[in-house]
């Protein structure tokens, strides 16, 4: 039983590391308009929905990446 708990703890730690890495890719990619970071951060079938500045958005991954490259957040 002790080894199962240790493996779960290691898996959680690995998961946390990967989640942190992906979130940082998103933040850096959106902030700098870096398409390669955004493409690595998101699954090919990802979609974004929301409103920004009174404009409604419903974007696939390519549309979102293009928007962030064209108007980086930084």
Secondary structure, 3 states (H helix, E strand, C coil): CHHHHHHHHHHHHHHHHHHHHHHHHHHHHHHHCCHHHHHHHCCCCCEEEEEECCEEEEEEHHHHHHHHHHCCCC
